[in-house]
Amino acid sequence: MNIGSTRKDYKNQKLIFDDINDPLIKFHQWYTDAKKKVSEPNAFALSTSNQNTPSSRMMLLKEYGETFVFYTNNSSKKASDISQNKNASILFWWKEIHRQIRIDGKLKKIDKKRVEKYFYSRPIESQIGALISDQSKPIKSYNLLIDKYLATIKKYKNKKIPFPKNWIGIELMPKKIEFWQGGEFRVHQRLEFNKRGKQWNQKILSP
Ligand SMILES: Cc1cc2nc3c(=O)[nH]c(=O)nc-3n(C[C@H](O)[C@H](O)[C@H](O)COP(=O)(O)O)c2cc1C
């Protein structure tokens, strides 16, 4: 099926270029804007690569500042990719405001205490969901997983859920951050920041 005529025009007159030299401050400003108009602004695509084979999946960002933090399962494909190759890329697409942010950097596992703190801040149902999942491993049937979920809910009624041994937190330490704003007639705005030592340098890129 040819879908070449599917096209949406972006209208944005405001320039994104300003005197902010720190892309982490800019990220905060853009995230604050996105929260007002985007339904799940913390959803992002995480791309990892293992033996020159890339792989992407959606994730939810749980913290940002100097680094970008998310939580997952150590038995997953992404975790095994990361153990081979720490380089990764994350991507936000906020279609309601025609903005994209690309962040490249290295990943690092975060401290277990911090992971536990986040784990126990989640709703009980999500804690159980994490406990019963051997993420990305094949299962015999979905019904068996549901049975396991229900049995585990019953087992831990009014009890503290044991911390799942495979639950991990990961942070991306950014080296490159690009801000993209959709513009009229496909004349988009792009602003790229690169980290050299502690310093961020910026340049405007052609769309
Ligand atoms: C919007 C959205 C958010 C998600 N957030 C997470 C998340 O924060 N952590 C996670 O482990 N999986 C999350 N997932 C599931 C992943 O996309 C993926 O299916 C799972 O982590 C297994 O990936 P892997 O086998 O490539 O490691 C999310 C999926 C969607 C669609």
PDBQT file of the ligand as one rigid body, heavy atoms in Angstrom, charges set to zero:
ROOT
HETATM    1  C1  LIG A 301       4.709   3.249  26.238  1.00  0.00    +0.000 C 
HETATM    2  C2  LIG A 301       5.520   2.071  26.714  1.00  0.00    +0.000 A 
HETATM    3  C3  LIG A 301       6.289   2.196  27.865  1.00  0.00    +0.000 A 
HETATM    4  C4  LIG A 301       7.069   1.133  28.324  1.00  0.00    +0.000 A 
HETATM    5  N1  LIG A 301       7.855   1.322  29.423  1.00  0.00    +0.000 NA
HETATM    6  C5  LIG A 301       8.670   0.320  29.829  1.00  0.00    +0.000 A 
HETATM    7  C6  LIG A 301       9.556   0.540  30.930  1.00  0.00    +0.000 A 
HETATM    8  O1  LIG A 301       9.632   1.629  31.529  1.00  0.00    +0.000 OA
HETATM    9  N2  LIG A 301      10.347  -0.506  31.304  1.00  0.00    +0.000 N 
HETATM   10  C7  LIG A 301      10.329  -1.704  30.649  1.00  0.00    +0.000 A 
HETATM   11  O2  LIG A 301      11.084  -2.599  31.031  1.00  0.00    +0.000 OA
HETATM   12  N3  LIG A 301       9.513  -1.930  29.602  1.00  0.00    +0.000 NA
HETATM   13  C8  LIG A 301       8.687  -0.940  29.165  1.00  0.00    +0.000 A 
HETATM   14  N4  LIG A 301       7.859  -1.145  28.084  1.00  0.00    +0.000 N 
HETATM   15  C9  LIG A 301       7.931  -2.439  27.363  1.00  0.00    +0.000 C 
HETATM   16  C10 LIG A 301       9.129  -2.404  26.381  1.00  0.00    +0.000 C 
HETATM   17  O3  LIG A 301       8.803  -1.652  25.227  1.00  0.00    +0.000 OA
HETATM   18  C11 LIG A 301       9.588  -3.799  25.957  1.00  0.00    +0.000 C 
HETATM   19  O4  LIG A 301       8.515  -4.515  25.407  1.00  0.00    +0.000 OA
HETATM   20  C12 LIG A 301      10.195  -4.613  27.121  1.00  0.00    +0.000 C 
HETATM   21  O5  LIG A 301      10.940  -3.786  27.996  1.00  0.00    +0.000 OA
HETATM   22  C13 LIG A 301      11.093  -5.719  26.582  1.00  0.00    +0.000 C 
HETATM   23  O6  LIG A 301      12.103  -5.137  25.792  1.00  0.00    +0.000 OA
HETATM   24  P1  LIG A 301      13.460  -5.914  25.361  1.00  0.00    +0.000 P 
HETATM   25  O7  LIG A 301      13.086  -7.351  25.146  1.00  0.00    +0.000 OA
HETATM   26  O8  LIG A 301      13.886  -5.262  24.090  1.00  0.00    +0.000 OA
HETATM   27  O9  LIG A 301      14.435  -5.745  26.464  1.00  0.00    +0.000 OA
HETATM   28  C14 LIG A 301       7.060  -0.102  27.618  1.00  0.00    +0.000 A 
HETATM   29  C15 LIG A 301       6.265  -0.228  26.460  1.00  0.00    +0.000 A 
HETATM   30  C16 LIG A 301       5.507   0.836  26.020  1.00  0.00    +0.000 A 
HETATM   31  C17 LIG A 301       4.677   0.683  24.766  1.00  0.00    +0.000 C 
ENDROOT
TORSDOF 0
